[in-house]
Amino acid sequence: MPDPADWPDTAPVLGLPYLQPAQAQKHVTVNEALRTLDAVVQLAVADRDRTAPPALPAPGDRHIVAAGATGAWAGQDHRIALWEAPGAWVFLAPGPGWRAWVAAEGAVATFDGEAWAGPAVLPLAADRVSVGGAAADGTNRLAVAAAATLLTHPGAGGGHQLKLNKAAAADTASLLFQTGFSGRAEMGTAGSDDFAVKVSADGAAWATALAADRATGRAALPAGLTLPAGSAAAPAAAFDGDADTGLWRPAADAVGIAAGGTERVRVTAAGMQVTGQITGTAVAQSATDTTAGRLVRVRDFGLGVAIGLGAGNNLNDLTATGFYYNPAAANTPGNNYPVSTAGALWNLWRSATNHTQIFVTYPAAGAEPRAFLRSQGQSGWSAWREIYHAGTIVGTVSQAGGMPTGRVVERG
């Protein structure tokens, strides 16, 4: 044991004064030590943000002096200020690791050797953390047993991210949902960097419900998609901002397409039904459109209603096969009609050098219709030839230039 004469005058940690041999007024030294102990044992202070002392302190009041102190606290930054009777401030220098309860904050502050820091800025390092009685282990190093867990933005506002990081693409970063500690659903990047949502009935066999390609963002439903039946007014698969347009199921083995709440197309096992007009480039664009593969509408090529001919239509220029009509004899001059009269025309166009036409007149009251035929070949159009029938063979015979202009056989 060292010689007491070699001992220092104060304790090395709190600086408490030691009694000296043959010391007079030992009570002064003891009281000084007791005063220091009274100030720092179970240390609690009123606050730690003051740079000047309060106006009316009470004996025993303690404060942590904030940086930039003035007045009676000048030069005492970060020290503990103690107000003692009969009226003086005593300052105690903290050591690294000292902790004090700060009443104004309801929290513990710790001195790191240079400044005091509250729990919000102190680093916390722990191998395992258990909250609410949940047992943390080597795998689940953070375990929480509670009705809910809140992760929110800082008090000043802003957003919040929960980050799940993995070392390599083949590893797993996911959220796992369990029942009785048996997996039932999982979402994240499990085994690759593609995002997936998986489900399981037993925690062993898993089915992928949704998969999203990491490069393109394209989503796939490997198990398929099941929709409710819906209706034309409220389709099962509709569009954002247009809830009455989309797909629905009008009956078994049938799919309907609705637009504006009205069914327009229905596909069944027997075929397809369309309500309304069909338009677009897949449909004939005009009454004489001959583009291959296009749908023909009623009135196209004279189907249903013949195509009208006017004074500007030359019969030699008709290239679209179909049924035509000429409403007036005034349209015939110079337009290569067989006779100057109104009538109906059938036009069969094969190519620029193969063409056939049949023209039938509209007869006057009590008269017989007349029919004419001509064709086009390598040498051009042939002359019109009249087709005789039971109504035009017998009657008054006439001719012009060797060609019959009346009946073929005359009575009497």
C-alpha positions in Angstrom: 0.0 0.0 0.0 1.4 3.4 -0.9 2.3 5.8 1.8 -0.7 8.0 2.7 1.7 11.0 2.4 1.9 10.2 -1.3 -1.9 10.3 -1.8 -3.4 13.2 -3.9 -5.6 15.8 -2.3 -8.8 14.9 -4.3 -10.5 11.8 -5.6 -9.6 11.1 -9.3 -13.2 10.8 -10.7 -15.5 13.3 -8.9 -12.7 15.4 -7.5 -13.9 14.9 -3.9 -11.4 16.4 -1.3 -9.6 13.9 0.9 -9.0 14.5 4.6 -5.4 15.2 5.3 -3.4 13.9 8.4 -3.7 16.3 11.4 -6.1 18.4 9.3 -7.9 21.1 11.3 -11.7 21.7 10.6 -12.1 18.3 8.9 -15.9 19.0 8.7 -15.2 21.5 5.9 -13.6 18.9 3.7 -16.2 16.4 4.4 -19.1 18.8 3.7 -17.4 19.8 0.4 -17.3 16.2 -0.6 -20.9 15.7 0.5 -22.0 18.8 -1.5 -20.5 17.4 -4.7 -22.0 14.0 -4.2 -25.4 15.6 -3.5 -25.1 17.5 -6.8 -24.1 14.6 -9.1 -25.5 11.4 -7.7 -28.8 10.6 -9.5 -28.1 13.6 -11.6 -31.2 15.5 -12.9 -31.2 19.0 -14.3 -34.0 21.4 -15.2 -32.8 22.1 -18.8 -29.8 22.3 -21.1 -30.6 25.1 -23.4 -29.9 28.2 -21.2 -27.0 30.5 -21.9 -27.8 32.7 -18.9 -29.0 31.8 -15.3 -32.6 32.1 -14.4 -33.7 35.2 -12.5 -35.0 33.5 -9.3 -33.2 30.2 -8.8 -33.9 28.1 -5.7 -31.3 26.2 -3.7 -30.4 22.9 -5.3 -31.5 24.0 -8.8 -29.3 22.4 -11.5 -28.9 23.3 -15.1 -26.5 22.2 -17.9 -25.0 25.4 -19.3 -25.5 25.8 -23.0 -22.8 26.8 -25.4 -22.2 30.6 -25.6 -23.0 31.2 -21.9 -23.0 34.8 -20.6 -23.3 36.7 -17.3 -22.6 34.6 -14.2 -22.3 31.5 -16.5 -19.8 33.0 -18.9 -17.0 30.5 -19.6 -18.9 27.6 -18.1 -20.2 26.0 -21.3 -21.4 22.4 -20.8 -20.8 22.3 -17.1 -23.4 21.6 -14.4 -24.5 24.8 -12.7 -25.7 24.3 -9.1 -27.4 27.1 -7.1 -26.3 26.9 -3.4 -27.5 28.8 -0.4 -26.9 31.5 0.7 -26.7 32.5 -3.0 -23.9 31.4 -5.4 -23.5 29.3 -8.5 -21.2 26.4 -8.3 -20.0 24.7 -11.5 -19.1 21.0 -11.8 -17.2 19.7 -14.8 -18.7 16.5 -16.3 -16.7 13.6 -17.4 -17.2 11.5 -20.6 -20.1 9.1 -20.1 -22.0 11.2 -17.5 -25.7 11.1 -17.9 -28.4 13.5 -16.7 -32.1 13.4 -16.7 -33.3 16.6 -18.4 -36.8 17.5 -17.1 -37.7 19.9 -19.8 -37.2 17.2 -22.4 -38.3 14.2 -20.5 -35.2 12.4 -21.7 -31.6 11.5 -20.7 -28.7 13.4 -22.1 -25.2 12.0 -22.2 -21.8 13.9 -22.2 -19.4 12.6 -24.8 -16.4 14.6 -23.6 -17.2 17.7 -25.6 -21.0 18.3 -25.5 -24.2 16.9 -24.2 -26.4 14.8 -26.6 -29.9 13.5 -26.2 -31.1 10.0 -27.2 -32.3 11.3 -30.6 -28.7 12.0 -31.8 -26.8 9.3 -29.8 -25.7 6.3 -31.8 -27.3 3.0 -30.5 -25.6 -0.2 -31.1 -27.1 -3.5 -30.1 -26.6 -7.1 -31.1 -30.3 -7.9 -30.6 -33.4 -5.8 -29.7 -36.6 -7.3 -28.2 -39.7 -5.1 -27.9 -42.9 -6.0 -26.1 -41.7 -9.5 -25.0 -40.9 -10.9 -28.5 -37.7 -13.0 -28.3 -34.9 -11.7 -30.7 -32.5 -14.4 -31.9 -29.5 -14.7 -34.3 -31.7 -14.5 -37.4 -34.5 -12.2 -36.1 -32.2 -9.6 -34.4 -35.2 -7.2 -34.1 -38.4 -8.7 -32.7 -41.5 -6.7 -31.9 -44.7 -7.9 -30.2 -47.3 -5.2 -30.6 -50.7 -4.5 -32.2 -49.0 -2.3 -34.7 -45.6 -0.9 -35.7 -45.4 2.7 -36.9 -42.6 4.0 -39.2 -43.3 7.7 -40.1 -41.6 10.8 -41.5 -39.7 13.2 -39.3 -41.7 15.7 -37.3 -40.8 18.4 -39.8 -42.5 16.5 -42.6 -41.3 14.7 -45.7 -41.4 11.1 -46.8 -40.2 7.8 -45.4 -38.6 4.8 -47.0 -38.3 1.2 -45.7 -35.2 -0.2 -47.4 -34.6 -4.0 -47.9 -31.2 -4.5 -49.3 -29.6 -7.8 -50.5 -26.0 -8.6 -51.5 -26.7 -10.3 -54.9 -29.5 -10.9 -57.4 -29.8 -14.5 -56.3 -30.5 -13.5 -52.7 -33.8 -12.5 -51.3 -35.2 -9.1 -50.2 -38.9 -9.5 -49.5 -41.8 -9.0 -47.1 -43.1 -12.4 -45.8 -46.6 -12.7 -44.4 -47.2 -15.7 -42.0 -50.0 -17.5 -40.2 -48.7 -19.4 -37.2 -45.2 -18.7 -38.4 -46.0 -20.5 -41.7 -45.6 -18.5 -44.9 -48.8 -17.6 -46.7 -47.7 -14.6 -49.0 -44.5 -13.0 -50.0 -43.7 -9.9 -52.1 -40.3 -8.6 -53.2 -37.3 -9.8 -55.1 -36.8 -13.4 -54.2 -34.1 -15.3 -56.0 -33.8 -12.6 -58.8 -34.1 -8.9 -59.3 -37.6 -9.3 -60.8 -40.4 -8.2 -58.5 -43.0 -10.9 -57.6 -46.0 -11.6 -55.4 -46.3 -15.2 -54.3 -48.9 -17.1 -52.2 -48.9 -20.4 -50.5 -51.5 -22.6 -48.7 -49.0 -24.5 -46.5 -45.7 -22.5 -46.5 -44.0 -25.1 -48.7 -45.5 -24.9 -52.2 -45.6 -21.4 -53.7 -47.5 -20.0 -56.7 -46.6 -16.7 -58.4 -49.6 -14.5 -58.7 -47.8 -11.4 -60.2 -44.4 -11.0 -61.8 -42.9 -7.7 -63.0 -39.9 -7.7 -65.3 -37.1 -5.5 -63.8 -36.0 -4.2 -67.1 -39.3 -3.4 -68.9 -41.8 -3.1 -66.0 -44.1 -5.5 -68.0 -46.4 -7.4 -65.6 -47.4 -11.0 -66.0 -50.0 -13.1 -64.2 -48.6 -16.6 -64.4 -51.7 -18.2 -62.8 -54.2 -16.2 -64.9 -56.8 -13.6 -64.0 -60.4 -14.2 -62.8 -62.9 -11.3 -63.1 -66.5 -10.9 -61.9 -69.1 -11.0 -64.7 -69.9 -7.3 -64.6 -72.4 -5.8 -67.0 -72.4 -3.5 -70.1 -73.0 -0.5 -67.8 -70.3 -1.6 -65.3 -67.8 -3.9 -67.2 -65.6 -6.2 -65.1 -62.5 -4.8 -66.8 -62.9 -1.1 -67.3 -60.6 1.9 -67.8 -59.6 4.6 -65.5 -61.9 7.5 -65.9 -64.2 5.5 -68.2 -66.0 3.0 -66.0 -68.7 2.0 -68.5 -66.3 0.9 -71.3 -64.5 -2.5 -71.2 -65.0 -6.2 -71.0 -67.8 -8.2 -69.3 -69.4 -11.6 -69.4 -73.0 -11.5 -70.7 -73.5 -15.3 -70.5 -71.7 -18.6 -70.2 -68.9 -19.0 -72.8 -69.4 -15.4 -74.0 -67.4 -12.2 -73.8 -68.9 -8.8 -74.4 -67.3 -5.5 -75.3 -69.1 -2.4 -74.0 -68.6 1.2 -75.0 -70.4 4.0 -73.2 -72.5 1.5 -71.2 -73.8 -0.2 -74.4 -72.8 -3.7 -75.7 -71.2 -3.4 -79.1 -69.5 -6.8 -79.6 -70.3 -10.2 -78.3 -68.1 -13.3 -79.0 -69.6 -16.7 -78.3 -68.8 -20.3 -79.1 -71.0 -19.9 -82.2 -69.2 -16.7 -83.5 -69.2 -13.0 -83.2 -72.1 -10.5 -83.0 -71.6 -6.8 -83.7 -74.1 -4.1 -82.8 -73.9 -0.8 -84.8 -71.9 0.1 -87.8 -68.4 -1.2 -88.6 -66.0 1.4 -89.8 -62.2 1.8 -90.2 -59.6 0.8 -92.7 -60.7 -2.9 -92.5 -64.0 -1.9 -94.2 -64.5 -0.7 -97.8 -63.9 3.0 -97.9 -66.3 3.8 -100.7 -69.0 2.2 -102.8 -66.3 1.3 -105.4 -63.3 0.4 -103.1 -61.7 -2.8 -104.5 -58.9 -3.2 -101.9 -58.4 -6.9 -101.2 -59.4 -8.2 -97.8 -61.7 -5.3 -96.8 -65.3 -6.0 -95.5 -68.1 -5.0 -98.0 -71.0 -3.0 -96.6 -74.5 -2.8 -97.8 -74.7 -0.4 -100.8 -71.1 -1.2 -101.7 -70.9 -2.2 -105.4 -74.6 -1.7 -105.7 -75.4 -4.4 -103.1 -78.7 -3.5 -101.5 -79.0 -0.2 -103.4 -77.5 0.4 -106.8 -74.8 3.0 -107.5 -76.1 6.1 -109.3 -74.5 7.3 -112.5 -74.5 10.9 -113.6 -73.6 12.9 -116.7 -69.9 12.7 -115.8 -69.8 8.9 -115.7 -68.5 7.3 -118.9 -69.4 3.6 -119.0 -65.9 2.8 -120.5 -64.3 4.1 -117.3 -66.2 1.9 -114.8 -63.6 -0.4 -113.2 -65.5 -1.5 -110.0 -67.7 -4.6 -110.4 -71.2 -3.9 -109.2 -74.8 -2.8 -110.0 -75.4 0.8 -111.3 -78.4 2.8 -112.5 -78.8 5.8 -114.8 -81.8 7.9 -113.8 -82.1 10.1 -116.9 -81.5 9.9 -120.6 -79.7 13.3 -120.3 -76.7 11.4 -118.8 -76.2 9.2 -121.9 -74.7 11.5 -124.6 -71.0 10.7 -125.1 -71.0 8.2 -122.3 -71.1 5.0 -124.4 -74.7 3.9 -123.6 -76.3 1.5 -126.2 -79.4 3.8 -126.3 -80.3 7.2 -125.0 -82.5 6.3 -122.1 -82.6 5.6 -118.4 -81.7 2.1 -117.3 -79.8 -0.3 -115.0 -76.3 -1.6 -115.6 -74.4 -4.6 -114.4 -70.6 -4.2 -114.7 -68.1 -7.0 -114.4 -64.6 -5.8 -114.4 -61.8 -8.4 -114.4 -58.9 -6.4 -115.6 -58.0 -3.4 -117.8 -58.5 -5.6 -120.9 -61.3 -7.9 -119.7 -64.6 -6.3 -119.0 -68.3 -7.1 -119.5 -71.4 -4.9 -119.2 -75.2 -5.6 -119.5 -77.6 -2.6 -119.8 -81.4 -2.9 -119.3 -83.6 0.0 -120.2 -86.5 1.4 -118.0 -89.5 1.0 -120.5 -92.3 3.4 -120.8 -95.8 2.3 -119.8 -97.0 -0.6 -121.9 -93.6 -1.1 -123.5 -91.1 -3.9 -123.2 -87.6 -3.5 -121.6 -84.6 -3.8 -123.8 -81.4 -5.5 -122.9 -77.9 -4.9 -124.4 -74.6 -6.7 -124.0 -71.0 -5.8 -124.8 -67.5 -6.8 -123.6 -63.9 -5.6 -123.8 -61.0 -7.7 -125.0 -57.5 -7.1 -126.3 -58.9 -5.1 -129.2 -61.0 -2.8 -127.0 -64.7 -2.6 -126.5 -67.1 -4.5 -128.7 -70.3 -2.9 -130.1 -73.4 -3.1 -128.0 -75.6 -6.0 -129.0 -79.3 -6.2 -128.1 -80.5 -9.3 -126.3 -83.9 -10.3 -127.7 -86.6 -12.1 -125.6 -90.2 -13.2 -125.8 -91.4 -9.7 -125.6 -89.2 -8.2 -128.3 -89.0 -11.0 -131.0 -92.5 -10.7 -132.5 -93.8 -7.3 -133.7 -93.0 -4.7 -136.3 -89.8 -5.4 -138.0 -87.4 -2.6 -138.7 -83.7 -2.1 -139.3 -81.0 0.5 -139.8 -77.7 -0.2 -141.5 -78.5 -3.9 -141.5 -79.1 -4.0 -137.8 -82.6 -4.7 -136.3 -84.2 -1.7 -134.7 -87.6 -3.3 -134.1 -88.8 -6.9 -133.8 -87.3 -9.9 -135.4 -90.5 -11.5 -136.6 -93.5 -9.6 -137.9 -97.1 -11.0 -137.9 -99.1 -11.2 -141.2 
